[in-house]
Amino acid sequence: MSLLERDQDAPRILTARSITWSTVAPGFYVASTNGEFVGSIDTSPDGHFIALDGQATPIGRFATLKEAQHSLLTTEAPGNRARKLRTRRHLRMTATASGAVAGALALTAGALAPFI
């Protein structure tokens, strides 16, 4: 598999900058990134905004359009899962390094204690 094919198969990270919003009809908004559908928002008769993910699964009902748009970034879409996994991996590596440094300092302090 070539590098280009691997990049196309990798899940995209959804960010507010990468999503393009289009108004398809009054009160109906569609989100896409690089021309691919990632979700939509429909306005209910009572003025609330109903967000749907890229598979038309309801995400929630929101008071403002901005909240509904932001909800697409917090769903368990493949791109969002990838971002969360990457964040967890970085946090785990940072915690491991911090623990190693703390352990080394504790051992050093223990070894030097008799001389103080």
C-alpha positions, 0 to 999 in steps of 0.5 A: 500500500502506498503512502497516498493510499494510507493517507486516504484511509486514515480518519480525518480530524474534524476541527472548526476550521476544516468544516465548511457549512452550507445553507441548503434550505432555510433552517437546514445546514450541511457540513462537509470537509473536502467535499465529503458530508460530515453532518447536518443541522435542521431547525425545528418548528420551535426554533431549536437546532437538531444536529445529525452526524454523517450517518444521520444519527441524531447528536442532540437538540441545541438552543443555538446554531453555534452549539449545534455546529460545535456538537459535530466536533464532539461526537464519536466520528472516526476523526474525533475518535482518532483525535481523542486516541492521539490525545490520550496517547500523548498524555500517557507518554507524558505521565510515564515520563513524569513518573520516571523522573519522579522515581529517579529523583526519589532514588537519588534522594534516598541514596544521598540521604545518608550523606546529608 
